[in-house]
């Protein structure tokens, strides 16, 4: 039997409150000046990019407004434009760093649409590779992520600095 180690998942799986300490983890990250512990990659004036701690695929990033907003209609013109600019920056950084064959980019608005954090809007940028879907998620309810979040965060921050 092979073992797949994903020790960072224990914090999530063992919590009753999946948002963390009862607050919004995106607001906490937006308000912090410490990017490393929150895995914030890039900051703009109105929004920021952050690694997804429970990724669908290696390199799964999120872009969210600094302010706690739940719908596109609540965003200002500046926020909407900066979200798109930051999504483009994320895609470029991931392309240089992990070289995916494609991307899924989108958002889930509301719990019924699949949003794990329904009250703080966030875009998902998910790198994809040909053949990255296999039997593990279907038969074993397991997704294999081949790179640690810390290593990916350091690589993407270095890419941003280049």
C-alpha positions in Angstrom: 0.0 0.0 0.0 1.3 3.4 -0.9 0.9 6.4 1.4 0.2 9.9 0.4 1.2 12.5 3.0 -0.6 15.8 3.2 0.0 16.9 6.8 -1.2 20.5 6.2 -4.7 19.1 5.6 -5.0 18.0 9.3 -5.6 21.6 10.5 -8.5 21.9 8.1 -10.0 18.4 8.5 -9.9 18.6 12.3 -11.6 22.0 12.6 -15.3 22.3 13.2 -15.2 25.9 11.9 -13.7 25.6 8.4 -13.2 29.4 8.3 -10.6 29.2 11.0 -11.0 31.2 14.2 -14.6 32.2 13.4 -13.5 35.1 11.3 -12.7 35.5 7.6 -9.3 34.2 6.6 -9.2 36.5 3.6 -9.9 39.6 5.7 -7.2 38.4 8.1 -4.7 38.0 5.3 -5.7 41.4 3.7 -5.2 43.2 7.0 -1.9 41.6 7.9 1.5 43.0 7.0 3.0 39.5 7.1 2.6 37.9 3.7 4.5 34.6 4.4 2.3 33.1 7.2 -0.8 33.9 5.2 0.8 33.0 1.8 -0.1 36.3 0.2 1.7 36.5 -3.1 0.9 39.9 -4.5 -1.0 43.0 -3.2 -2.6 45.7 -5.2 -4.4 48.8 -3.9 -7.8 47.1 -3.6 -7.2 43.4 -3.8 -4.6 40.7 -3.3 -3.5 37.2 -4.5 -3.1 34.3 -2.1 -2.3 30.6 -2.3 -5.3 28.4 -1.6 -4.4 26.4 1.5 -6.5 23.5 0.4 -5.8 23.5 -3.4 -7.7 21.6 -6.1 -4.4 21.4 -8.0 -0.8 22.5 -7.6 -0.6 26.2 -7.9 -4.2 26.9 -7.1 -4.4 30.7 -6.3 -7.2 33.0 -5.3 -7.7 36.8 -5.9 -9.9 38.6 -3.5 -10.8 42.2 -2.6 -9.2 43.7 0.5 -12.7 44.6 1.7 -15.2 42.0 2.8 -17.6 41.9 -0.2 -19.8 39.0 -1.4 -20.9 40.0 -4.9 -19.5 41.5 -8.1 -22.1 44.3 -7.8 -20.5 45.5 -4.6 -17.1 46.0 -6.3 -16.0 49.4 -7.4 -14.7 50.0 -10.9 -11.2 50.1 -9.6 -11.6 46.8 -7.7 -13.0 45.1 -10.8 -10.2 46.3 -13.0 -7.5 45.4 -10.4 -9.0 41.9 -10.0 -8.6 41.3 -13.7 -5.1 42.7 -13.7 -4.1 40.5 -10.7 -5.6 37.4 -12.3 -3.4 38.1 -15.4 -0.4 38.5 -13.2 -1.2 35.3 -11.4 -1.5 33.4 -14.7 1.8 34.8 -15.9 3.6 33.9 -12.7 2.2 30.4 -12.7 3.1 30.0 -16.4 6.7 30.9 -15.7 6.9 28.9 -12.5 4.9 25.6 -12.9 4.3 25.6 -16.7 0.8 24.4 -16.9 -0.9 23.4 -20.1 -4.0 25.5 -19.3 -6.0 27.2 -16.6 -9.5 27.2 -15.0 -10.4 30.7 -13.9 -13.6 31.5 -12.2 -15.6 32.2 -9.0 -18.4 30.6 -7.1 -21.0 33.1 -5.9 -22.9 31.8 -2.9 -22.8 28.6 -0.9 -25.3 26.9 -3.4 -22.8 27.6 -6.2 -20.0 25.8 -4.2 -18.4 28.7 -2.5 -16.6 27.4 0.6 -16.4 31.0 1.9 -19.6 32.5 0.5 -19.4 36.0 2.0 -16.0 37.1 0.8 -15.8 37.0 -3.0 -12.7 35.4 -4.5 -11.6 34.3 -7.9 -9.9 30.9 -8.4 -6.9 30.5 -10.7 -6.3 26.8 -11.1 -3.4 25.5 -13.3 -4.2 22.4 -15.3 -2.0 19.8 -17.1 -3.0 17.4 -19.8 -3.9 14.2 -17.9 -4.0 15.8 -14.4 -7.3 14.2 -13.8 -6.9 10.5 -12.8 -8.6 7.8 -10.7 -7.5 9.1 -7.3 -10.2 11.8 -6.8 -12.9 9.5 -8.2 -12.1 6.2 -6.5 -10.1 7.2 -3.4 -11.5 10.8 -2.8 -7.9 11.9 -2.8 -6.1 14.6 -4.7 -2.4 14.5 -5.2 -0.6 17.8 -4.8 3.1 17.3 -5.7 4.5 20.5 -4.1 4.4 22.0 -0.7 2.6 25.4 -0.3 5.7 26.9 1.3 7.9 25.9 -1.6 5.4 27.2 -4.2 4.9 30.5 -2.3 8.7 31.0 -2.3 9.0 30.2 -6.1 6.1 32.5 -7.0 7.4 35.4 -4.9 10.8 35.0 -6.6 9.1 35.1 -10.0 7.3 38.3 -9.0 10.7 39.8 -8.0 12.3 38.9 -11.3 
